[in-house]
Amino acid sequence: MLSTVNVPEHQTGLAGGVMNTAMELGPTVGLAILMSVESIQAEVVRGYASAFGTAGVFFVVAAVITIVLFRRSPVVAEKSTNSRSYLSPLAFMSEIESN
């Protein structure tokens, strides 16, 4: 949902596709990096400790970036031209079924 907030309506499909691609590539690349860090160490336990330490650093960096990005001024949503935009999906479906 957040990936399409500030995107023009005609480009929401593209934004969703880019977000899905990032969500698929992120864990794949992350796991590859962590396994590379793990394989550098000769001892298995030390390798896993290095990999988990690296993952912790990535987590902290991601948390800081997220906090910085969400502390910016809030985005004011544009008024929708759709009269039913205030309805939840369930309310909308019940309205359709009643007609």
Secondary structure, 3 states (H helix, E strand, C coil): CHHHCCCCHHHHHHHHHHHHHHHHHHHHHHHHHHHHHHHHCCCHHHHHHHHHHHHHHHHHHHHHHHHHHHCCCCCCCCCCCCCCCCCCHHHHHHHHHHC
